Amino acid sequence: MRRVARHAALRNLPAAFVFNSKEKRIDAQVAARDKVEFFTPPKDALTRAGQGELVIIQPGIGGNVVRALIKLQGYDDEYLYIYRLINPSVIDQLRKTREAKAEYDRLMSQRTGVQLTFAMMYGIIGCIFSLAAIWAGLWFADRLAAPVVRLLDAANRVSTGDLNTQVAVTDGPEDLVTLSRTFNAMTARIKEQRDELVQTNETLDYRRRFMEAVLSSVSAGIVGIDENGKVALANKSALGLLGRAEADLVGHPLVEALPEVSALYALSKSRPAAPSESQVDLPVRGTTRSFLARIATEDASEEHQGRVLTIDDITDLVSAQRNSAWADIARRIAHEIKNPLTPIQLSAERLRRKYASQIQHDRQVFDQCTNTIIRQVGDIGRMVDEFSSFARMPKALPEPQSLADVVREATVLQRVSAADIAIDLDVKDAEFTFALDRRLITQAITNLVKNARESIEARLQTSPEPKGRILVEAGIQSDMPFVRVTDNGIGLPRENRHRLVEPYMTTREKGTGLGLAIVKRIMEEHGGRLSLSDAPDVTSGGTGAAVTLEFGHVPVTRTETLISA
């Protein structure tokens, strides 16, 4: 007891108790103050103290006594239970400390969740700021790049041909504003120049089409020649007259494409101030045609001079002039020769009748001479008749006639008189009628068959094989009636073939050269033409000629009954 009291006094304890928890009795008690009550410790405190733990019992709300409980070692169920008075402020601070600790523990238990919450908040805020920064950056970039984008878009539209494009000039960097204005001025200028070019091209195109229309409508052939002497262009008339394709002329040197006009071209170059012209003969589709060629310099004052070649087909004109001249000559010759022929023939016949019986010596020579005179006078008379026939060609009087009948009539006597030459007819397609002069066409066909016979006879003198053969065809070709006489004689010369239809042009020694001329005039009277060409066998190594009478486009009437040839 004294020991408890001494320790209580030493430690300034208001009260100290030693009690037995089982028997619930107080074995020792020391109280520094009066009326210090004994408060039975809580059961949990006794339990903990019984386990050897020092138990501190906190004061209640408003209390200022702290109690301590510990089990005494060496005693059976004896406990030391002491009181300690403390300052109320300390109690309050202690309470607050406990509350703060409890709050701290609670917060520590929620630390992970709070950290996650704040992390999410910071993340969301960061994303918001990032998006805001991106949006602000894009907005500023768009604001800065908008003028450039507008320029690019406008440039793309201009590249597609939209020259009405203008760039909106807005407030911005001075360089971009200046660039936009310059771009607008450039596109406006380009549009103005394009409009001028379009208008100029339209004018040039109109003039070109006008010139093409003029060039295509004129009958003369026009060939443009550049300063290098190459053919730059040729109108349709030139191609038709020359019988050439455009690719055979355009782009080729003139002296190579048309060597016949090289002399005229050289003359034009030597005197560019004056036009040069001459008559030239050019091969056209297997025949030779006469042309009046004229070369004029575009501008004699320029160093690089282009030239224009004009050609006119004067074959018919030249032929007509020659025919007219030869017709006048034929009339004069016929008149001058025919007058003495009859007295000469009569005198020769009278000499033969009167003196034939009186001549005893060289009677045979006398008869031969008189017969020769009479025969030659007859030949000359026939020539004079041909001259007269050519000079006084009667005007054609067309009447509806069957072409097949006319061909048969014209060839029947020739077939009989030329038994050694086969004359075949092919008139199955000629059973129709149209307006023609029967006598003149019969004469023309007769002349052609006669020429074919003479050509075959000339060939047979040197080459007896193959046998002579003449084919007379008639029908319609390309909607035009025709008569064609084809033989396997010596053929026609290629050089100057077109002149065979002129008077007194012949390849035979005793020919008058009037046969084809008369046939040509007959065809001209009928509005047709005479065509000379090689026989089909010539391409395979044979010989011969084909002469065609073409009547042009005339109305024909088919006959109902076909007559066999």
KOLDO-284243 format. One record per residue (C-alpha): x, y, z; residue in three letters. Coordinates in steps of 0.5 Angstrom, whole numbers, plus 500, padded with zeros to 3 digits. Example, Ala and Ser with C-alpha at 12.3 -4.5 7.8 and 13.67 -1.06 7.14 Angstrom:
+-----+-----+-----+------+
!   x !   y !   z ! type !
+-----+-----+-----+------+
! 525 ! 491 ! 516 !  ala !
! 527 ! 498 ! 514 !  ser !
+-----+-----+-----+------+
# end
This chain:
+-----+-----+-----+------+
!   x !   y !   z ! type !
+-----+-----+-----+------+
! 500 ! 500 ! 500 !  met !
! 506 ! 505 ! 502 !  arg !
! 509 ! 503 ! 495 !  arg !
! 503 ! 505 ! 491 !  val !
! 502 ! 511 ! 495 !  ala !
! 510 ! 513 ! 494 !  arg !
! 509 ! 512 ! 487 !  his !
! 503 ! 516 ! 487 !  ala !
! 506 ! 522 ! 490 !  ala !
! 512 ! 522 ! 486 !  leu !
! 508 ! 522 ! 480 !  arg !
! 503 ! 527 ! 482 !  asn !
! 497 ! 522 ! 481 !  leu !
! 490 ! 524 ! 484 !  pro !
! 489 ! 517 ! 485 !  ala !
! 491 ! 510 ! 484 !  ala !
! 487 ! 503 ! 486 !  phe !
! 489 ! 496 ! 486 !  val !
! 483 ! 492 ! 485 !  phe !
! 481 ! 484 ! 484 !  asn !
! 477 ! 484 ! 478 !  ser !
! 474 ! 477 ! 479 !  lys !
! 472 ! 479 ! 486 !  glu !
! 471 ! 486 ! 485 !  lys !
! 474 ! 489 ! 491 !  arg !
! 479 ! 494 ! 492 !  ile !
! 485 ! 492 ! 495 !  asp !
! 489 ! 498 ! 496 !  ala !
! 487 ! 506 ! 494 !  gln !
! 491 ! 512 ! 494 !  val !
! 487 ! 519 ! 493 !  ala !
! 490 ! 525 ! 493 !  ala !
! 484 ! 529 ! 493 !  arg !
! 477 ! 527 ! 496 !  asp !
! 472 ! 524 ! 493 !  lys !
! 475 ! 521 ! 487 !  val !
! 471 ! 516 ! 485 !  glu !
! 473 ! 509 ! 483 !  phe !
! 470 ! 508 ! 476 !  phe !
! 470 ! 500 ! 474 !  thr !
! 474 ! 499 ! 468 !  pro !
! 471 ! 497 ! 461 !  pro !
! 471 ! 490 ! 460 !  lys !
! 475 ! 490 ! 454 !  asp !
! 480 ! 494 ! 457 !  ala !
! 480 ! 489 ! 463 !  leu !
! 481 ! 484 ! 457 !  thr !
! 487 ! 487 ! 454 !  arg !
! 490 ! 489 ! 461 !  ala !
! 489 ! 481 ! 462 !  gly !
! 493 ! 480 ! 456 !  gln !
! 499 ! 484 ! 459 !  gly !
! 497 ! 490 ! 455 !  glu !
! 498 ! 497 ! 458 !  leu !
! 491 ! 500 ! 457 !  val !
! 490 ! 507 ! 457 !  ile !
! 483 ! 509 ! 457 !  ile !
! 481 ! 516 ! 454 !  gln !
! 477 ! 521 ! 458 !  pro !
! 470 ! 522 ! 456 !  gly !
! 467 ! 528 ! 453 !  ile !
! 468 ! 534 ! 457 !  gly !
! 472 ! 530 ! 462 !  gly !
! 480 ! 531 ! 464 !  asn !
! 482 ! 524 ! 467 !  val !
! 486 ! 519 ! 463 !  val !
! 486 ! 512 ! 466 !  arg !
! 491 ! 507 ! 466 !  ala !
! 490 ! 500 ! 467 !  leu !
! 495 ! 494 ! 467 !  ile !
! 496 ! 487 ! 470 !  lys !
! 500 ! 486 ! 476 !  leu !
! 505 ! 481 ! 475 !  gln !
! 506 ! 476 ! 480 !  gly !
! 499 ! 477 ! 483 !  tyr !
! 493 ! 473 ! 481 !  asp !
! 488 ! 477 ! 478 !  asp !
! 491 ! 484 ! 481 !  glu !
! 491 ! 490 ! 477 !  tyr !
! 494 ! 497 ! 478 !  leu !
! 489 ! 502 ! 476 !  tyr !
! 491 ! 510 ! 476 !  ile !
! 488 ! 516 ! 474 !  tyr !
! 492 ! 522 ! 471 !  arg !
! 489 ! 529 ! 471 !  leu !
! 490 ! 533 ! 464 !  ile !
! 489 ! 540 ! 462 !  asn !
! 482 ! 540 ! 458 !  pro !
! 486 ! 544 ! 452 !  ser !
! 490 ! 538 ! 452 !  val !
! 485 ! 533 ! 452 !  ile !
! 481 ! 538 ! 446 !  asp !
! 488 ! 538 ! 442 !  gln !
! 488 ! 530 ! 443 !  leu !
! 481 ! 529 ! 441 !  arg !
! 483 ! 534 ! 435 !  lys !
! 489 ! 530 ! 434 !  thr !
! 485 ! 523 ! 434 !  arg !
! 480 ! 526 ! 429 !  glu !
! 485 ! 529 ! 425 !  ala !
! 489 ! 522 ! 425 !  lys !
! 482 ! 519 ! 423 !  ala !
! 481 ! 523 ! 417 !  glu !
! 488 ! 522 ! 415 !  tyr !
! 487 ! 515 ! 415 !  asp !
! 480 ! 516 ! 412 !  arg !
! 484 ! 520 ! 406 !  leu !
! 490 ! 515 ! 406 !  met !
! 485 ! 510 ! 405 !  ser !
! 482 ! 514 ! 399 !  gln !
! 488 ! 516 ! 396 !  arg !
! 488 ! 512 ! 390 !  thr !
! 481 ! 514 ! 388 !  gly !
! 483 ! 521 ! 389 !  val !
! 489 ! 520 ! 385 !  gln !
! 485 ! 517 ! 379 !  leu !
! 480 ! 522 ! 380 !  thr !
! 485 ! 528 ! 380 !  phe !
! 489 ! 524 ! 374 !  ala !
! 482 ! 524 ! 370 !  met !
! 481 ! 531 ! 371 !  met !
! 488 ! 533 ! 369 !  tyr !
! 487 ! 529 ! 363 !  gly !
! 481 ! 531 ! 361 !  ile !
! 483 ! 539 ! 362 !  ile !
! 490 ! 537 ! 359 !  gly !
! 486 ! 534 ! 353 !  cys !
! 481 ! 540 ! 353 !  ile !
! 487 ! 545 ! 353 !  phe !
! 490 ! 541 ! 347 !  ser !
! 484 ! 541 ! 343 !  leu !
! 483 ! 548 ! 344 !  ala !
! 491 ! 549 ! 342 !  ala !
! 490 ! 545 ! 336 !  ile !
! 483 ! 548 ! 334 !  trp !
! 487 ! 555 ! 335 !  ala !
! 493 ! 553 ! 331 !  gly !
! 488 ! 551 ! 325 !  leu !
! 484 ! 557 ! 326 !  trp !
! 491 ! 561 ! 325 !  phe !
! 494 ! 557 ! 320 !  ala !
! 487 ! 557 ! 316 !  asp !
! 487 ! 564 ! 317 !  arg !
! 494 ! 565 ! 314 !  leu !
! 493 ! 560 ! 309 !  ala !
! 487 ! 562 ! 306 !  ala !
! 489 ! 567 ! 301 !  pro !
! 494 ! 562 ! 299 !  val !
! 489 ! 556 ! 298 !  val !
! 484 ! 561 ! 294 !  arg !
! 490 ! 563 ! 290 !  leu !
! 491 ! 555 ! 288 !  leu !
! 484 ! 554 ! 287 !  asp !
! 484 ! 560 ! 282 !  ala !
! 490 ! 557 ! 279 !  ala !
! 487 ! 550 ! 278 !  asn !
! 480 ! 554 ! 275 !  arg !
! 485 ! 558 ! 270 !  val !
! 489 ! 552 ! 268 !  ser !
! 482 ! 549 ! 266 !  thr !
! 480 ! 555 ! 262 !  gly !
! 476 ! 559 ! 266 !  asp !
! 479 ! 565 ! 265 !  leu !
! 473 ! 569 ! 269 !  asn !
! 476 ! 567 ! 276 !  thr !
! 478 ! 572 ! 281 !  gln !
! 481 ! 572 ! 287 !  val !
! 478 ! 575 ! 293 !  ala !
! 482 ! 581 ! 296 !  val !
! 482 ! 581 ! 304 !  thr !
! 485 ! 584 ! 309 !  asp !
! 492 ! 580 ! 311 !  gly !
! 499 ! 580 ! 310 !  pro !
! 501 ! 585 ! 305 !  glu !
! 505 ! 580 ! 300 !  asp !
! 499 ! 576 ! 300 !  leu !
! 494 ! 582 ! 298 !  val !
! 499 ! 584 ! 293 !  thr !
! 500 ! 577 ! 290 !  leu !
! 492 ! 576 ! 290 !  ser !
! 491 ! 583 ! 286 !  arg !
! 497 ! 581 ! 281 !  thr !
! 494 ! 574 ! 280 !  phe !
! 487 ! 578 ! 278 !  asn !
! 491 ! 583 ! 274 !  ala !
! 494 ! 577 ! 270 !  met !
! 488 ! 573 ! 269 !  thr !
! 484 ! 579 ! 266 !  ala !
! 490 ! 580 ! 262 !  arg !
! 490 ! 573 ! 259 !  ile !
! 483 ! 573 ! 258 !  lys !
! 483 ! 579 ! 254 !  glu !
! 489 ! 576 ! 250 !  gln !
! 485 ! 570 ! 249 !  arg !
! 479 ! 573 ! 247 !  asp !
! 483 ! 577 ! 242 !  glu !
! 486 ! 571 ! 240 !  leu !
! 479 ! 567 ! 239 !  val !
! 477 ! 573 ! 235 !  gln !
! 483 ! 573 ! 231 !  thr !
! 482 ! 565 ! 230 !  asn !
! 475 ! 566 ! 228 !  glu !
! 477 ! 571 ! 223 !  thr !
! 482 ! 567 ! 220 !  leu !
! 478 ! 561 ! 220 !  asp !
! 473 ! 565 ! 216 !  tyr !
! 478 ! 567 ! 211 !  arg !
! 481 ! 560 ! 210 !  arg !
! 474 ! 557 ! 209 !  arg !
! 472 ! 563 ! 204 !  phe !
! 479 ! 562 ! 201 !  met !
! 477 ! 554 ! 201 !  glu !
! 471 ! 555 ! 198 !  ala !
! 473 ! 560 ! 193 !  val !
! 479 ! 555 ! 191 !  leu !
! 474 ! 549 ! 191 !  ser !
! 469 ! 553 ! 186 !  ser !
! 474 ! 556 ! 181 !  val !
! 476 ! 551 ! 175 !  ser !
! 483 ! 553 ! 175 !  ala !
! 488 ! 549 ! 179 !  gly !
! 492 ! 553 ! 184 !  ile !
! 498 ! 550 ! 187 !  val !
! 502 ! 554 ! 193 !  gly !
! 509 ! 554 ! 193 !  ile !
! 513 ! 556 ! 199 !  asp !
! 520 ! 559 ! 199 !  glu !
! 524 ! 553 ! 199 !  asn !
! 520 ! 550 ! 192 !  gly !
! 516 ! 545 ! 196 !  lys !
! 508 ! 545 ! 195 !  val !
! 505 ! 548 ! 200 !  ala !
! 497 ! 547 ! 198 !  leu !
! 493 ! 545 ! 192 !  ala !
! 486 ! 546 ! 191 !  asn !
! 481 ! 540 ! 189 !  lys !
! 481 ! 543 ! 182 !  ser !
! 489 ! 542 ! 181 !  ala !
! 488 ! 535 ! 184 !  leu !
! 483 ! 533 ! 179 !  gly !
! 486 ! 536 ! 173 !  leu !
! 493 ! 533 ! 175 !  leu !
! 490 ! 526 ! 177 !  gly !
! 494 ! 526 ! 183 !  arg !
! 493 ! 525 ! 191 !  ala !
! 494 ! 531 ! 196 !  glu !
! 500 ! 526 ! 199 !  ala !
! 503 ! 526 ! 192 !  asp !
! 504 ! 533 ! 191 !  leu !
! 503 ! 537 ! 198 !  val !
! 510 ! 537 ! 202 !  gly !
! 514 ! 535 ! 195 !  his !
! 519 ! 539 ! 191 !  pro !
! 515 ! 542 ! 185 !  leu !
! 521 ! 540 ! 181 !  val !
! 520 ! 533 ! 183 !  glu !
! 512 ! 533 ! 183 !  ala !
! 511 ! 536 ! 177 !  leu !
! 518 ! 536 ! 173 !  pro !
! 515 ! 539 ! 167 !  glu !
! 514 ! 546 ! 170 !  val !
! 521 ! 546 ! 172 !  ser !
! 523 ! 550 ! 167 !  ala !
! 517 ! 555 ! 168 !  leu !
! 519 ! 555 ! 175 !  tyr !
! 526 ! 557 ! 174 !  ala !
! 524 ! 563 ! 169 !  leu !
! 520 ! 565 ! 175 !  ser !
! 525 ! 565 ! 180 !  lys !
! 530 ! 569 ! 175 !  ser !
! 525 ! 575 ! 174 !  arg !
! 520 ! 575 ! 180 !  pro !
! 517 ! 581 ! 179 !  ala !
! 513 ! 579 ! 173 !  ala !
! 509 ! 573 ! 172 !  pro !
! 511 ! 567 ! 168 !  ser !
! 507 ! 563 ! 164 !  glu !
! 507 ! 557 ! 158 !  ser !
! 504 ! 551 ! 155 !  gln !
! 506 ! 544 ! 158 !  val !
! 504 ! 537 ! 157 !  asp !
! 503 ! 533 ! 163 !  leu !
! 501 ! 526 ! 164 !  pro !
! 494 ! 525 ! 167 !  val !
! 491 ! 518 ! 168 !  arg !
! 495 ! 515 ! 163 !  gly !
! 494 ! 520 ! 158 !  thr !
! 497 ! 527 ! 156 !  thr !
! 494 ! 533 ! 157 !  arg !
! 495 ! 540 ! 155 !  ser !
! 495 ! 546 ! 161 !  phe !
! 497 ! 553 ! 161 !  leu !
! 501 ! 554 ! 167 !  ala !
! 502 ! 561 ! 170 !  arg !
! 507 ! 562 ! 176 !  ile !
! 506 ! 569 ! 180 !  ala !
! 510 ! 571 ! 186 !  thr !
! 507 ! 573 ! 192 !  glu !
! 511 ! 579 ! 194 !  asp !
! 517 ! 581 ! 190 !  ala !
! 520 ! 585 ! 195 !  ser !
! 520 ! 580 ! 200 !  glu !
! 527 ! 576 ! 201 !  glu !
! 523 ! 569 ! 202 !  his !
! 518 ! 569 ! 197 !  gln !
! 512 ! 564 ! 196 !  gly !
! 509 ! 563 ! 189 !  arg !
! 503 ! 561 ! 186 !  val !
! 502 ! 556 ! 180 !  leu !
! 495 ! 556 ! 177 !  thr !
! 494 ! 551 ! 171 !  ile !
! 488 ! 551 ! 166 !  asp !
! 487 ! 545 ! 162 !  asp !
! 487 ! 547 ! 155 !  ile !
! 487 ! 540 ! 152 !  thr !
! 480 ! 541 ! 149 !  asp !
! 481 ! 549 ! 147 !  leu !
! 488 ! 547 ! 143 !  val !
! 484 ! 541 ! 140 !  ser !
! 478 ! 545 ! 138 !  ala !
! 483 ! 551 ! 135 !  gln !
! 487 ! 545 ! 131 !  arg !
! 481 ! 542 ! 129 !  asn !
! 478 ! 549 ! 127 !  ser !
! 485 ! 551 ! 123 !  ala !
! 485 ! 544 ! 120 !  trp !
! 478 ! 544 ! 118 !  ala !
! 479 ! 551 ! 114 !  asp !
! 485 ! 547 ! 111 !  ile !
! 481 ! 541 ! 109 !  ala !
! 476 ! 545 ! 106 !  arg !
! 481 ! 549 ! 102 !  arg !
! 485 ! 543 ! 100 !  ile !
! 479 ! 539 ! 098 !  ala !
! 477 ! 545 ! 094 !  his !
! 484 ! 546 ! 090 !  glu !
! 485 ! 538 ! 089 !  ile !
! 478 ! 536 ! 088 !  lys !
! 477 ! 541 ! 082 !  asn !
! 483 ! 537 ! 077 !  pro !
! 482 ! 530 ! 080 !  leu !
! 476 ! 529 ! 075 !  thr !
! 479 ! 532 ! 069 !  pro !
! 485 ! 528 ! 070 !  ile !
! 481 ! 521 ! 071 !  gln !
! 477 ! 523 ! 065 !  leu !
! 483 ! 524 ! 061 !  ser !
! 487 ! 518 ! 063 !  ala !
! 481 ! 514 ! 061 !  glu !
! 480 ! 517 ! 055 !  arg !
! 488 ! 516 ! 053 !  leu !
! 487 ! 508 ! 055 !  arg !
! 481 ! 508 ! 050 !  arg !
! 483 ! 511 ! 045 !  lys !
! 491 ! 509 ! 044 !  tyr !
! 491 ! 503 ! 047 !  ala !
! 489 ! 499 ! 041 !  ser !
! 495 ! 503 ! 037 !  gln !
! 500 ! 502 ! 042 !  ile !
! 504 ! 496 ! 040 !  gln !
! 511 ! 497 ! 044 !  his !
! 510 ! 497 ! 051 !  asp !
! 503 ! 496 ! 051 !  arg !
! 503 ! 493 ! 058 !  gln !
! 507 ! 499 ! 061 !  val !
! 502 ! 504 ! 058 !  phe !
! 496 ! 500 ! 061 !  asp !
! 500 ! 500 ! 068 !  gln !
! 501 ! 507 ! 068 !  cys !
! 494 ! 509 ! 066 !  thr !
! 491 ! 504 ! 071 !  asn !
! 496 ! 507 ! 076 !  thr !
! 493 ! 514 ! 075 !  ile !
! 486 ! 512 ! 075 !  ile !
! 487 ! 508 ! 082 !  arg !
! 491 ! 514 ! 085 !  gln !
! 486 ! 519 ! 083 !  val !
! 481 ! 515 ! 086 !  gly !
! 485 ! 514 ! 093 !  asp !
! 486 ! 522 ! 092 !  ile !
! 479 ! 523 ! 091 !  gly !
! 477 ! 519 ! 097 !  arg !
! 482 ! 523 ! 101 !  met !
! 479 ! 529 ! 099 !  val !
! 472 ! 526 ! 101 !  asp !
! 475 ! 525 ! 108 !  glu !
! 477 ! 532 ! 108 !  phe !
! 470 ! 535 ! 106 !  ser !
! 467 ! 530 ! 111 !  ser !
! 471 ! 533 ! 117 !  phe !
! 471 ! 540 ! 114 !  ala !
! 463 ! 540 ! 113 !  arg !
! 461 ! 535 ! 119 !  met !
! 454 ! 535 ! 119 !  pro !
! 450 ! 537 ! 126 !  lys !
! 447 ! 531 ! 129 !  ala !
! 440 ! 530 ! 129 !  leu !
! 439 ! 525 ! 135 !  pro !
! 433 ! 521 ! 135 !  glu !
! 431 ! 515 ! 139 !  pro !
! 435 ! 509 ! 137 !  gln !
! 437 ! 502 ! 139 !  ser !
! 444 ! 502 ! 141 !  leu !
! 445 ! 494 ! 140 !  ala !
! 442 ! 495 ! 133 !  asp !
! 446 ! 501 ! 131 !  val !
! 452 ! 497 ! 133 !  val !
! 450 ! 491 ! 129 !  arg !
! 449 ! 495 ! 123 !  glu !
! 456 ! 498 ! 124 !  ala !
! 460 ! 492 ! 124 !  thr !
! 456 ! 487 ! 120 !  val !
! 460 ! 489 ! 113 !  leu !
! 466 ! 489 ! 117 !  gln !
! 465 ! 482 ! 119 !  arg !
! 464 ! 480 ! 112 !  val !
! 470 ! 484 ! 109 !  ser !
! 475 ! 481 ! 114 !  ala !
! 474 ! 474 ! 115 !  ala !
! 481 ! 473 ! 117 !  asp !
! 479 ! 477 ! 123 !  ile !
! 474 ! 475 ! 129 !  ala !
! 470 ! 480 ! 130 !  ile !
! 465 ! 479 ! 136 !  asp !
! 459 ! 483 ! 139 !  leu !
! 457 ! 483 ! 146 !  asp !
! 451 ! 488 ! 146 !  val !
! 446 ! 484 ! 151 !  lys !
! 447 ! 490 ! 156 !  asp !
! 445 ! 495 ! 150 !  ala !
! 438 ! 493 ! 149 !  glu !
! 435 ! 500 ! 150 !  phe !
! 434 ! 506 ! 146 !  thr !
! 436 ! 513 ! 147 !  phe !
! 437 ! 519 ! 143 !  ala !
! 443 ! 519 ! 138 !  leu !
! 444 ! 520 ! 130 !  asp !
! 444 ! 513 ! 127 !  arg !
! 448 ! 515 ! 121 !  arg !
! 454 ! 519 ! 125 !  leu !
! 454 ! 514 ! 131 !  ile !
! 455 ! 508 ! 125 !  thr !
! 460 ! 512 ! 122 !  gln !
! 464 ! 513 ! 128 !  ala !
! 464 ! 505 ! 130 !  ile !
! 465 ! 503 ! 123 !  thr !
! 472 ! 508 ! 123 !  asn !
! 474 ! 505 ! 130 !  leu !
! 473 ! 498 ! 127 !  val !
! 477 ! 500 ! 121 !  lys !
! 482 ! 502 ! 125 !  asn !
! 482 ! 496 ! 129 !  ala !
! 483 ! 492 ! 123 !  arg !
! 489 ! 496 ! 120 !  glu !
! 492 ! 495 ! 127 !  ser !
! 491 ! 488 ! 127 !  ile !
! 494 ! 487 ! 120 !  glu !
! 500 ! 491 ! 122 !  ala !
! 501 ! 487 ! 127 !  arg !
! 500 ! 480 ! 123 !  leu !
! 506 ! 482 ! 119 !  gln !
! 511 ! 481 ! 124 !  thr !
! 507 ! 477 ! 129 !  ser !
! 502 ! 472 ! 126 !  pro !
! 500 ! 469 ! 133 !  glu !
! 495 ! 470 ! 136 !  pro !
! 490 ! 471 ! 131 !  lys !
! 487 ! 477 ! 130 !  gly !
! 481 ! 479 ! 134 !  arg !
! 476 ! 485 ! 135 !  ile !
! 471 ! 485 ! 141 !  leu !
! 465 ! 490 ! 140 !  val !
! 462 ! 492 ! 147 !  glu !
! 456 ! 496 ! 148 !  ala !
! 452 ! 497 ! 155 !  gly !
! 451 ! 502 ! 161 !  ile !
! 457 ! 503 ! 165 !  gln !
! 457 ! 508 ! 171 !  ser !
! 450 ! 510 ! 169 !  asp !
! 452 ! 512 ! 162 !  met !
! 451 ! 508 ! 155 !  pro !
! 458 ! 506 ! 152 !  phe !
! 461 ! 503 ! 146 !  val !
! 468 ! 500 ! 147 !  arg !
! 472 ! 497 ! 141 !  val !
! 478 ! 493 ! 143 !  thr !
! 483 ! 489 ! 139 !  asp !
! 490 ! 485 ! 140 !  asn !
! 493 ! 490 ! 134 !  gly !
! 500 ! 494 ! 135 !  ile !
! 496 ! 498 ! 140 !  gly !
! 497 ! 506 ! 141 !  leu !
! 503 ! 510 ! 143 !  pro !
! 504 ! 512 ! 150 !  arg !
! 507 ! 519 ! 148 !  glu !
! 503 ! 524 ! 145 !  asn !
! 497 ! 519 ! 145 !  arg !
! 492 ! 525 ! 147 !  his !
! 494 ! 528 ! 140 !  arg !
! 492 ! 522 ! 136 !  leu !
! 485 ! 525 ! 136 !  val !
! 487 ! 531 ! 132 !  glu !
! 487 ! 532 ! 125 !  pro !
! 493 ! 529 ! 121 !  tyr !
! 496 ! 525 ! 127 !  met !
! 497 ! 518 ! 125 !  thr !
! 502 ! 512 ! 126 !  thr !
! 500 ! 509 ! 119 !  arg !
! 504 ! 511 ! 113 !  glu !
! 498 ! 512 ! 109 !  lys !
! 493 ! 514 ! 114 !  gly !
! 490 ! 521 ! 113 !  thr !
! 489 ! 522 ! 121 !  gly !
! 482 ! 524 ! 120 !  leu !
! 479 ! 518 ! 123 !  gly !
! 479 ! 519 ! 130 !  leu !
! 478 ! 526 ! 129 !  ala !
! 472 ! 525 ! 126 !  ile !
! 470 ! 520 ! 131 !  val !
! 471 ! 525 ! 137 !  lys !
! 467 ! 531 ! 133 !  arg !
! 461 ! 526 ! 133 !  ile !
! 462 ! 524 ! 140 !  met !
! 462 ! 532 ! 142 !  glu !
! 456 ! 533 ! 138 !  glu !
! 453 ! 528 ! 142 !  his !
! 455 ! 531 ! 149 !  gly !
! 460 ! 525 ! 150 !  gly !
! 467 ! 524 ! 149 !  arg !
! 472 ! 519 ! 146 !  leu !
! 477 ! 515 ! 151 !  ser !
! 483 ! 512 ! 148 !  leu !
! 487 ! 506 ! 153 !  ser !
! 491 ! 500 ! 152 !  asp !
! 487 ! 493 ! 152 !  ala !
! 487 ! 489 ! 158 !  pro !
! 492 ! 484 ! 155 !  asp !
! 497 ! 489 ! 155 !  val !
! 498 ! 488 ! 163 !  thr !
! 500 ! 481 ! 162 !  ser !
! 505 ! 482 ! 156 !  gly !
! 500 ! 483 ! 150 !  gly !
! 498 ! 488 ! 145 !  thr !
! 492 ! 492 ! 143 !  gly !
! 488 ! 498 ! 144 !  ala !
! 481 ! 500 ! 147 !  ala !
! 477 ! 505 ! 144 !  val !
! 471 ! 507 ! 148 !  thr !
! 465 ! 512 ! 146 !  leu !
! 462 ! 515 ! 152 !  glu !
! 455 ! 518 ! 151 !  phe !
! 455 ! 521 ! 158 !  gly !
! 449 ! 521 ! 163 !  his !
! 443 ! 521 ! 158 !  val !
! 436 ! 518 ! 159 !  pro !
! 435 ! 511 ! 156 !  val !
! 429 ! 506 ! 155 !  thr !
! 430 ! 499 ! 156 !  arg !
! 427 ! 495 ! 150 !  thr !
! 422 ! 489 ! 152 !  glu !
! 425 ! 484 ! 147 !  thr !
! 432 ! 482 ! 147 !  leu !
! 435 ! 480 ! 140 !  ile !
! 441 ! 475 ! 140 !  ser !
! 447 ! 478 ! 137 !  ala !
+-----+-----+-----+------+
# end
